[in-house]
Amino acid sequence: MKLPPSKPIELLSGNDTSGFQVEQVSLASIAEEFGTPCYVYSQSAIEAAWREFTTHLAPLSPMICFAVKANPNLAILNLLAGLGSGFDIVSGGELARVIAAGGSPNKVVFSGVGKSVAEIEFALHSSVFCFNVESEAELDRIHSVAHRLGVKAPVSLRVNPDVDAHTHPYIATGLKESKFGVAWENALELYEHASKMSHLTIKGVDCHIGSQITDLSPFGEALDRLLNLVERLTATGIHISHIDVGGGIGIQYQDEISPQMADYAKILIDRLRGRKEQLVLEPGRRIVGNAGLLLTRVEYTKTAGNKRFALVDAAMNDLMRPALYEAWHEVVAVKKEGNEQRFDIAGPVCESGDILARDRMLEVHEGSLLAILSAGAYGSSMSSNYNTRPRPAEVLIDGAKSSLIRSRETLSSLWEDEIIPK
Ligand SMILES: Cc1ncc(COP(=O)(O)O)c(C=O)c1O
């Protein structure tokens, strides 16, 4: 069998004639029981990815805050909370999810450029670990809400270290002209401003330079800049207790080299060992990305000019990454059926951009099942109901056990909040 030697494949066992499985459950049986399209996650793959962080970074005893936006399913948050994870959130909704999933708010860092008054109040009432503040205006707002509530808000500034993460422009966040964070040149002044505010406690410094970063050097550059800032803060009498280096460590989707966790850890350990500040991390994709796949069934095949399409029952509303970032996902036929031919894998949504994968050699025909790999991060979480399509079911596999962790949306639920005026 000539599967590409890429990492996402490791999620699957079995072979192309008997059919693939996740852990001990065959994808064919999952499709039969839960229908398609369907997100399938492997619990052991999530746990293994989590352990990569805890093992390699053990010398620094970090606080690892899973970035909820990567995959906010309650069962996944609950699994991670059970492993000891904290959470990085970007909305009041994500905080409510963390609480509903059994996570502790006092291990939550609240990032995001547009926190509303209501979200700040909710976070203060919940006693989150820290706000990662992204502008002077937000700092003032957090202070005034904390003042009104008679509490002190724990804050870090998200500093924009102006390093190039060498990733897709839509997921690069650490450049000077990014909408995120506080400009590097203004950080010290803003910390001094914050230190004079009665209802703020300065806790740390924070940065997040982007996502799907496969060249590790920008992490070192960004941390060097943060440490330089920490030295200057200390010199002005501002002492911080943690350094949050954000998330962003990449995974293998295709043939990119997935950074080794040991190398990433070395960058952090070389710079932070022996320091008093606690390390905080906000990984998302690296924990769940390669632990999930989107299972879909071929509805039709069709040719148009020189193109051959496999029209599947998943679409850009279910998995947006290919349409949004021209992202590449490995696609595997669950079972080899017929001769290998070149296909574009397209969904039923009425957009020319609704192509999930281009130019793939696959043995499929009408009714075949395909697995779109590396879909555990920013897959389900970015899904929508465009074209009035119910979002997929989600299933978590643990050994031989498969648990439905999200029911397929029902049609009537899609319009239950809509009102026809009388
Ligand atoms: C502030 C912040 N932290 C963490 C993350 C997680 O990034 P990743 O999934 O690449 O680790 C993101 C993703 O956009 C983010 O915006």
The ligand as an ORCA input file, in Angstrom:
! r2SCAN-3c Opt
* xyz 0 1
  C      -3.910     34.055     21.202
  C      -3.793     32.681     20.649
  N      -3.237     31.723     21.396
  C      -3.123     30.456     20.949
  C      -3.578     30.100     19.697
  C      -3.435     28.667     19.260
  O      -2.625     28.551     18.166
  P      -2.236     27.097     17.618
  O      -3.500     26.352     17.425
  O      -1.525     27.368     16.350
  O      -1.354     26.473     18.638
  C      -4.145     31.063     18.873
  C      -4.612     30.701     17.526
  O      -4.981     31.469     16.715
  C      -4.277     32.393     19.366
  O      -4.832     33.354     18.624
*
